[in-house]
């Protein structure tokens, strides 16, 4: 099974004091500690557990700049096979829809059975996953807490709903899931004899709806 | 003026609180608007829900379909695409269902999307001015949204005060035929109810609640000692459950339990809205957190800026002293 996990490098809210900048149009970004968005990390962990059971490989992708490479390499050290960094000046200032459009182009270059994202970014809106699925016309589920791969291209998933209850659904294989797993990332270090290549991709076109919210 | 639609969440014939809140939000966008409620489902429960919705919305669109007996966002999105016109403003509550439905809906409607809106400032021509929070509620952002091709918005539950009932009930239109048959790859199987444990935090008048600030599983004992001195129970926020330091049954919040204590001690809890959403009944809130900017201080009656690992043991000693119990 080929799984793609979309990850984002974000300011670490537990390590930083978040303040407004002088102009009042963003947070003060100097001296912030960045790390991988925690829910995305859970999604990578979930993906690795799935391929450990059913075989296949996991790739991670991030839309960003050179600084995002460290996040991708860290996930690759956990056992991810391919890291993809999508970077282009035209991508800057993209909103959620813009990022989803960029990721869509990346997905279409590959052959993925399952795409995972973390439920929400610390600085985000819980939107890119749902948007990406709609753009691709893939089935989608959010707030997923567990994924079980059944035979004949089906998945059984549990979603978190109100009151701590869980809804269990079955879904056909080719799908997009937003994963929010409860498991804390275990220390799974797969033996790496050499570091895998990092694929840098310049997709060329600007994003269609790039419009920075202030 | 664009048409305003509100997706109504309901269960077993009872409306979610968000139904009246969305109506109030619609009025904030346009005070003269006559918003349309969309209610989907099947059977008697749907009829009961429509009867309730009529009290708050002048127009109600009903979609009855057996496939919608359980709210499946994939199916509902397809249904909405058949009836919601281009350029509309569509309001949805920001809850586990809204998160599932709304982003994809905005793409299919080719509309703008804004999530977790906490305030609507004004509609200025084709620009809707809104407020949403970022970074766990530490900052609020003013957002200008171009609604010339419509917008799908999810609204934070509880952020908008429920609208009053109308003087005369609204009309219900049956849109089931327009929607037609529905199918999707996703099929609902069952609901698993959250596990219960020996302690039911919803039954306690005083709660000592811990968050990330407790730092380690071994430190939970500090909270337990205080709870024992106070005759309280220990509850927690989500990160503590994710880290497996306490059971899920102890979690207060929108994805955990809803509690109505008289006194709530929020210890090392930042105060993210998902957590606060689980606290009802306006208890006396004492917040202890070493970050003076933590959002919890906005809702606390008493705030203490300190490290809980130092403060709680001192508080426990004081309580024991006042109760005439020998300090341990």
Boltz contact constraints between the chains, C-beta under 6 A:
constraints:
  - contact:
      token1: [A, 13]
      token2: [B, 135]
      max_distance: 6.0
  - contact:
      token1: [A, 13]
      token2: [B, 136]
      max_distance: 6.0
  - contact:
      token1: [A, 18]
      token2: [B, 135]
      max_distance: 6.0
  - contact:
      token1: [A, 18]
      token2: [B, 138]
      max_distance: 6.0
  - contact:
      token1: [A, 123]
      token2: [B, 134]
      max_distance: 6.0
  - contact:
      token1: [A, 123]
      token2: [B, 135]
      max_distance: 6.0
  - contact:
      token1: [A, 125]
      token2: [B, 115]
      max_distance: 6.0
  - contact:
      token1: [A, 126]
      token2: [B, 99]
      max_distance: 6.0
  - contact:
      token1: [A, 126]
      token2: [B, 115]
      max_distance: 6.0
  - contact:
      token1: [A, 127]
      token2: [B, 103]
      max_distance: 6.0
  - contact:
      token1: [A, 127]
      token2: [B, 113]
      max_distance: 6.0
  - contact:
      token1: [A, 127]
      token2: [B, 115]
      max_distance: 6.0
  - contact:
      token1: [A, 130]
      token2: [B, 103]
      max_distance: 6.0
  - contact:
      token1: [A, 130]
      token2: [B, 104]
      max_distance: 6.0
  - contact:
      token1: [A, 131]
      token2: [B, 103]
      max_distance: 6.0
  - contact:
      token1: [A, 131]
      token2: [B, 107]
      max_distance: 6.0
  - contact:
      token1: [A, 133]
      token2: [B, 104]
      max_distance: 6.0
  - contact:
      token1: [A, 134]
      token2: [B, 104]
      max_distance: 6.0
  - contact:
      token1: [A, 134]
      token2: [B, 107]
      max_distance: 6.0
  - contact:
      token1: [A, 134]
      token2: [B, 108]
      max_distance: 6.0
  - contact:
      token1: [A, 135]
      token2: [B, 107]
      max_distance: 6.0
  - contact:
      token1: [A, 139]
      token2: [B, 185]
      max_distance: 6.0
  - contact:
      token1: [A, 139]
      token2: [B, 186]
      max_distance: 6.0
  - contact:
      token1: [A, 140]
      token2: [B, 104]
      max_distance: 6.0
  - contact:
      token1: [A, 142]
      token2: [B, 99]
      max_distance: 6.0
  - contact:
      token1: [A, 142]
      token2: [B, 100]
      max_distance: 6.0
  - contact:
      token1: [A, 143]
      token2: [B, 96]
      max_distance: 6.0
  - contact:
      token1: [A, 160]
      token2: [B, 255]
      max_distance: 6.0
  - contact:
      token1: [A, 161]
      token2: [B, 96]
      max_distance: 6.0
  - contact:
      token1: [A, 164]
      token2: [B, 194]
      max_distance: 6.0
  - contact:
      token1: [A, 164]
      token2: [B, 248]
      max_distance: 6.0
  - contact:
      token1: [A, 164]
      token2: [B, 255]
      max_distance: 6.0
  - contact:
      token1: [A, 164]
      token2: [B, 256]
      max_distance: 6.0
  - contact:
      token1: [A, 165]
      token2: [B, 191]
      max_distance: 6.0
  - contact:
      token1: [A, 165]
      token2: [B, 193]
      max_distance: 6.0
  - contact:
      token1: [A, 165]
      token2: [B, 194]
      max_distance: 6.0
  - contact:
      token1: [A, 166]
      token2: [B, 192]
      max_distance: 6.0
  - contact:
      token1: [A, 167]
      token2: [B, 191]
      max_distance: 6.0
  - contact:
      token1: [A, 168]
      token2: [B, 189]
      max_distance: 6.0
  - contact:
      token1: [A, 168]
      token2: [B, 190]
      max_distance: 6.0
  - contact:
      token1: [A, 169]
      token2: [B, 186]
      max_distance: 6.0
  - contact:
      token1: [A, 169]
      token2: [B, 188]
      max_distance: 6.0
  - contact:
      token1: [A, 169]
      token2: [B, 189]
      max_distance: 6.0
  - contact:
      token1: [A, 170]
      token2: [B, 187]
      max_distance: 6.0
  - contact:
      token1: [A, 170]
      token2: [B, 189]
      max_distance: 6.0
  - contact:
      token1: [A, 171]
      token2: [B, 185]
      max_distance: 6.0
  - contact:
      token1: [A, 171]
      token2: [B, 186]
      max_distance: 6.0
  - contact:
      token1: [A, 172]
      token2: [B, 185]
      max_distance: 6.0
  - contact:
      token1: [A, 182]
      token2: [B, 242]
      max_distance: 6.0
  - contact:
      token1: [A, 184]
      token2: [B, 243]
      max_distance: 6.0
  - contact:
      token1: [A, 213]
      token2: [B, 143]
      max_distance: 6.0
